[in-house]
Amino acid sequence: MKILVIGGGGREHALVWKLAQSAHVTRMWCAPGNAGIADERLARNHAPVECVPTGAEDLEGLLAFAREQRPDLTVVGPDNPLALGVVDQFAAEGLRAWGPTQQAARFESSKAFAQEFMERHHIPAPKGGVFTDARAASRFAATFGGRCAVKADGLALGKGVLICRDMAQADSAIEDLLVNRTLGPAGARIVIQELLEGTEVSLHALCDGRTAKLFPTSQDHKRARDQDQGPNTGGMGTYSPTPFLTDAHLGMAYRDILEPWLRGCAAEGIDFRGLLYPGLMLTKDGPKVLEFNARFGDPETQVYLPRLENDLAELLEASATGQLGPLVLRWRDVASVCVVMASAGYPGPYAKGKLITGLVEAARLPNVKVFHAGTHRAADGVVTSGGRVLGVTAWAADLRQAREAAYAAVECIRFEGAHYRRDIGHKALRNPGP
């Protein structure tokens, strides 16, 4: 089986790493890949994963490569290629790609679509509204006293959600997005939602158009600094499982969220084959969906895949072909923790080209995997090339041990300006259960 993976971040490194363990995979490419992905080897024949210098949003270039090499399956990692319709374009060429179509990817690419879909199909969600007029948006925000989330409709690299505590903040956020267009076309429409109180967790469900298979729970850490301070980022670390969702809660989430979502998709002719990733708030009234994503989370993928016992190539093939129903997802009874090491300045402007040392030492530690995100191989070694640079991941019998192992690996690694949160998983240790 030949596989092409699209993307070059930490999520894609984790996907490549897990796919490379499959006995079915004989050749693998990743476009564009990164320095860590280029070091991976296939379990079946020890062949290297080949990085292709084609960007994840260069759909013409990706198609040209796929026409020539004819991969049996293309795995799409990031959200933008899905929103641009890469799966549809591959299908038109007779090429199988795993991920939702452009129509199905609207659950992530349009927060307005997702909000209105949830209202139509009675999926628990915050009270919200969709706006293109700043005055109307302000009046709606005032019904919550300004305590609301102001969200850009389109994709914004994890920076399109502004949390507001009063009307001054709400009006400022509305003006930034709708009037000043600080996020460009992504903010041409906005969604305003009431601000919910509770604990935020991530769910993942693998789908094949008819069936959804739930993953275990995880919790992301979006803010840049400890104690949830600083600006929102794409994610500074995560852990799995969380103590906040019991099996009963998961059953409730499936019944109240995934089942009506599946029925809604069927009613509206949406054939969703890929990974649905709802962000949930656990409220006193039960789980509510804050937003949908239409791909694996980053860095959630980095903690899920070390726990997954199944052959990932088999799962993704079944998802893409509508054959997921009979399969059972199997998970190792361990906890996993990922700590993101970022460039100085992230999520704002940052410098590139900083030499990274200590990767070999970290790799020697037991039950540790360093997933590369923003890295590049230069003449003098591996250097930084992005805001989020590495996802240092460890797994152990319990969360405390996994956390200690991840931070021990972090201590091995150095690059100029490196910063990371020192409290990944602290909420679970402080509040170990419902």
C-alpha positions in Angstrom: 0.0 0.0 0.0 1.4 3.4 -1.0 0.3 6.4 1.1 0.7 10.2 0.5 0.3 12.4 3.6 -0.5 16.0 3.1 0.9 18.5 5.6 4.1 19.3 7.5 3.2 19.9 11.1 3.2 18.0 14.4 -0.2 16.3 13.6 1.2 15.1 10.3 4.4 13.8 11.9 2.2 11.8 14.3 0.1 10.4 11.4 3.2 9.5 9.5 4.8 7.8 12.5 1.7 5.7 13.2 1.0 4.9 9.5 4.6 3.8 9.1 4.0 1.1 11.7 1.4 -0.6 9.5 2.4 -3.9 7.9 0.4 -2.8 4.8 2.5 0.3 4.0 5.3 -0.3 1.5 6.0 3.3 0.5 5.1 6.7 1.9 5.5 10.3 0.9 4.7 13.5 2.9 4.1 16.9 1.3 5.8 19.0 2.4 6.9 17.1 5.5 9.5 18.3 8.0 12.9 17.3 9.4 11.4 14.7 11.8 9.1 13.2 9.2 12.1 12.7 6.9 13.7 10.5 9.6 10.8 8.1 9.9 11.2 4.5 8.4 8.5 2.0 7.4 8.1 -1.0 9.7 7.5 -3.4 6.7 10.7 -2.7 4.7 12.6 0.0 6.6 12.2 2.4 3.6 12.4 6.1 4.4 9.4 8.4 4.3 10.0 10.6 1.4 9.3 14.4 1.8 8.0 16.1 -1.3 8.7 19.9 -1.7 5.0 20.7 -2.4 2.9 22.9 -0.1 -0.2 21.5 1.5 -2.3 24.2 -0.3 -0.7 23.7 -3.7 -3.5 21.5 -4.9 -2.3 21.5 -8.6 1.1 20.4 -7.4 -0.3 17.7 -5.2 -2.5 16.4 -8.0 0.4 16.3 -10.4 2.5 14.3 -8.0 -0.4 11.9 -7.2 -1.2 11.4 -10.9 2.5 10.3 -11.4 2.9 8.2 -8.3 -0.7 6.8 -7.9 -0.8 6.5 -4.1 -3.5 4.0 -2.9 -4.6 6.5 -0.2 -3.9 10.2 0.4 -4.3 11.3 4.0 -5.1 15.0 4.4 -3.9 16.5 7.6 -4.6 20.3 7.7 -7.9 22.1 7.5 -7.1 24.5 4.6 -6.6 21.9 1.8 -9.9 20.3 2.9 -11.7 23.6 2.8 -10.2 24.2 -0.7 -11.7 20.9 -1.9 -8.6 18.7 -2.2 -10.6 15.5 -1.6 -13.1 16.4 -4.3 -10.3 17.1 -6.8 -8.5 13.9 -6.1 -11.8 11.9 -6.4 -12.3 13.6 -9.8 -9.0 12.1 -10.9 -9.9 8.6 -9.6 -7.6 9.0 -6.6 -8.7 8.0 -3.1 -8.2 10.7 -0.4 -9.1 10.4 3.3 -10.9 13.4 4.7 -14.2 15.2 4.2 -15.2 16.8 0.9 -15.4 20.5 0.6 -19.1 20.5 1.4 -18.6 18.3 4.5 -15.5 20.4 5.6 -17.9 23.4 6.1 -18.4 22.2 9.7 -14.9 23.7 10.3 -14.5 26.2 7.4 -17.7 28.0 8.3 -18.6 28.6 11.9 -21.8 30.2 10.7 -22.8 27.0 8.9 -21.9 24.9 11.9 -23.9 27.1 14.3 -27.0 27.1 12.1 -26.7 23.3 11.5 -26.6 22.7 15.3 -29.7 24.9 15.7 -31.6 23.0 12.9 -30.8 19.6 14.3 -31.1 20.4 18.0 -27.5 19.7 18.9 -26.6 21.2 22.4 -24.6 24.4 21.8 -24.3 27.9 23.1 -27.0 30.4 22.2 -25.6 32.2 19.1 -26.2 34.3 16.1 -24.6 35.0 12.7 -23.9 38.6 11.7 -22.5 40.8 8.9 -23.6 44.1 10.4 -21.6 45.5 13.4 -24.5 47.2 15.0 -26.8 44.2 14.9 -23.9 42.1 16.3 -23.4 44.6 19.2 -27.1 44.5 20.1 -26.9 40.7 20.2 -23.8 40.7 22.3 -25.5 43.1 24.7 -28.2 40.4 25.5 -25.3 38.6 27.2 -24.0 41.7 28.9 -20.9 41.4 26.6 -19.9 38.0 28.0 -19.6 36.2 24.7 -17.3 34.6 22.2 -16.9 36.5 19.0 -15.8 34.2 16.2 -14.7 34.7 12.6 -16.7 32.6 10.3 -13.8 31.4 8.2 -10.5 29.6 9.0 -8.0 31.8 10.9 -5.2 29.5 12.0 -6.6 29.1 15.5 -6.8 32.9 16.0 -10.4 33.6 15.1 -12.0 33.3 18.5 -12.1 36.4 20.8 -13.3 35.8 24.4 -15.1 38.9 25.8 -16.0 39.6 29.4 -17.9 42.9 28.9 -19.4 45.1 26.2 -16.2 47.1 25.7 -14.3 44.0 24.8 -17.2 42.7 22.7 -17.6 45.9 20.7 -13.8 46.0 20.1 -13.8 42.4 18.9 -16.7 43.0 16.6 -15.1 46.1 15.1 -11.8 44.3 14.7 -13.3 41.5 12.7 -16.2 43.1 10.8 -15.1 46.6 10.3 -11.3 46.6 10.4 -11.1 43.1 8.8 -8.1 42.2 10.9 -8.5 38.5 9.7 -9.4 39.4 6.2 -12.2 37.5 4.4 -12.4 35.0 7.4 -14.1 37.8 9.4 -16.6 38.9 6.7 -19.2 37.1 8.8 -19.0 36.5 12.5 -20.7 34.2 15.0 -21.4 35.5 18.5 -22.1 32.9 21.2 -22.9 33.2 24.8 -20.0 32.5 27.1 -20.4 29.1 28.7 -19.0 28.2 32.1 -17.4 24.8 32.6 -14.5 22.6 31.6 -13.5 22.5 28.0 -12.5 19.1 26.5 -11.8 17.7 23.0 -13.6 14.8 21.4 -12.6 13.0 18.2 -14.8 10.7 16.2 -13.8 8.7 13.1 -16.6 8.7 10.5 -17.4 6.9 7.3 -20.6 8.6 6.2 -22.9 6.5 8.3 -21.0 5.5 11.4 -19.0 7.5 14.0 -16.5 5.8 16.3 -15.6 7.9 19.4 -12.0 8.3 20.6 -11.1 8.7 24.3 -11.1 12.2 25.8 -8.3 14.8 25.7 -7.8 18.3 26.9 -6.0 21.0 24.9 -4.3 24.1 26.4 -4.9 27.0 24.0 -3.4 29.9 25.8 0.3 30.7 25.3 1.3 30.9 29.0 0.7 29.0 32.2 -2.6 29.2 34.1 -4.4 29.9 30.8 -2.9 33.3 30.4 -1.8 35.1 27.3 -3.2 35.0 23.7 -4.9 32.0 22.1 -2.6 29.7 20.0 -3.0 26.7 17.9 -2.4 24.6 21.1 0.5 24.5 23.5 0.0 21.0 24.8 -2.5 18.3 25.6 -3.1 15.1 27.5 -5.3 12.0 27.3 -7.5 10.8 28.9 -9.1 13.5 31.0 -10.7 12.7 34.3 -13.7 15.0 33.6 -15.6 12.8 31.3 -16.8 9.4 32.6 -18.1 6.6 30.3 -21.6 7.8 31.1 -20.7 11.3 29.9 -19.2 9.9 26.7 -22.4 8.0 26.2 -24.4 11.2 26.7 -22.1 13.0 24.2 -22.7 10.3 21.6 -26.5 10.2 22.1 -27.0 14.0 22.3 -24.3 15.2 19.9 -23.1 12.6 17.5 -26.4 10.8 16.8 -28.3 14.0 15.9 -25.2 15.2 13.9 -25.3 11.9 11.9 -29.0 12.3 11.4 -28.6 15.9 10.3 -25.9 14.9 7.8 -28.1 12.2 6.3 -31.0 14.6 6.1 -28.9 17.3 4.3 -27.0 14.9 2.0 -23.6 15.5 3.7 -21.4 12.4 3.3 -18.8 13.0 6.0 -15.9 10.7 5.7 -13.0 11.7 7.9 -12.4 12.9 11.5 -14.9 15.0 13.3 -13.4 16.9 16.2 -16.0 18.8 18.3 -14.7 21.0 21.0 -17.0 20.6 24.0 -17.8 22.6 27.1 -18.9 20.5 30.1 -21.7 22.6 31.6 -24.1 21.9 34.5 -26.6 21.1 31.8 -24.4 18.6 30.1 -21.9 18.7 27.2 -22.4 21.5 24.6 -20.5 22.0 21.3 -18.4 25.1 21.1 -17.3 24.4 17.5 -16.6 21.6 15.1 -13.3 20.8 13.4 -13.1 18.5 10.4 -9.7 16.9 10.8 -7.4 15.5 13.6 -6.6 18.0 16.2 -3.1 19.4 16.7 -1.7 18.6 19.3 -4.4 16.1 20.2 -3.2 13.7 17.5 0.2 13.5 19.2 -1.4 12.0 22.4 -4.1 9.9 20.8 -1.9 7.9 18.3 0.6 6.6 20.9 -2.5 5.1 22.7 -4.1 3.6 19.6 -3.6 -0.2 19.2 -5.3 -0.5 15.8 -3.5 -0.3 12.5 -4.2 3.3 11.4 -3.9 2.5 7.7 -6.7 0.0 8.1 -8.9 2.5 10.0 -8.4 5.3 7.5 -9.1 3.0 4.5 -12.3 1.8 6.2 -13.3 5.4 6.9 -12.7 6.5 3.3 -14.6 3.5 1.8 -17.6 3.4 4.2 -16.5 0.2 5.9 -15.9 1.4 9.4 -19.0 -0.1 11.0 -17.7 -3.6 12.0 -14.3 -2.3 13.3 -13.7 -1.7 17.0 -11.2 1.0 18.1 -8.7 -0.4 20.7 -6.8 1.8 23.1 -3.8 1.2 25.4 -4.6 1.7 29.0 -2.0 4.5 29.5 -2.0 8.2 29.8 -0.1 10.4 27.3 1.1 14.0 27.5 2.3 16.4 24.8 4.2 19.6 25.6 4.6 22.0 22.7 7.9 23.9 22.5 7.4 27.1 20.6 9.5 29.9 19.0 10.0 33.2 20.9 7.1 35.5 20.0 4.6 32.8 19.1 1.7 33.2 18.4 2.9 36.6 17.2 5.9 37.2 14.9 8.9 34.9 15.4 12.3 34.3 14.0 13.3 31.1 12.1 16.5 29.2 11.6 17.4 28.6 15.3 19.5 25.5 15.8 17.9 22.8 17.9 20.0 20.6 20.1 19.2 17.7 22.4 16.9 15.8 20.0 19.0 12.6 20.1 19.2 12.7 23.9 15.4 13.1 24.2 14.8 10.3 21.8 16.8 7.9 24.0 14.3 8.3 26.9 11.8 5.4 27.2 8.2 5.9 26.1 9.0 9.3 24.5 8.4 10.6 21.0 9.4 14.0 19.8 7.0 15.1 17.0 8.4 17.8 14.8 6.1 20.7 13.7 8.1 23.7 12.5 11.5 22.2 11.7 13.8 22.1 8.7 17.1 20.3 8.1 19.9 22.8 7.4 23.6 22.3 6.8 24.4 22.5 10.5 21.5 20.4 11.8 17.8 20.7 12.5 16.6 24.3 12.8 13.3 26.0 13.6 11.0 27.0 10.8 7.6 27.7 12.5 5.8 29.0 15.5 5.1 25.7 17.1 8.4 23.8 16.8 8.1 20.5 18.6 5.5 18.4 20.3 7.4 16.5 23.1 5.2 13.5 23.9 5.4 10.8 26.5 3.2 8.0 27.8 3.1 6.1 31.1 0.8 4.2 33.4 -0.8 7.3 34.8 -0.9 11.0 34.0 1.6 12.1 36.7 4.3 9.8 35.3 3.6 10.7 31.7 3.8 14.4 32.6 7.1 13.9 34.4 8.5 11.9 31.4 7.4 14.6 28.9 9.0 17.4 30.8 12.2 15.4 31.4 12.4 15.1 27.6 11.7 18.8 27.2 14.7 19.6 29.5 17.0 17.8 27.1 16.1 20.1 24.1 17.4 23.6 23.5 16.9 26.3 20.9 17.2 30.0 21.2 14.0 31.6 22.5 12.2 28.3 23.2 9.2 28.7 25.4 6.6 26.2 26.6 3.9 25.9 29.2 4.9 24.2 32.4 1.4 23.3 33.5 0.2 20.9 30.9 -2.2 18.5 32.6 -2.3 20.4 35.8 -6.1 20.7 35.8 -6.5 17.0 35.9 -4.0 16.6 38.8 -5.7 19.4 40.7 -9.2 18.0 40.0 -8.9 14.3 39.4 -12.5 13.5 38.6 -16.1 14.4 38.4 
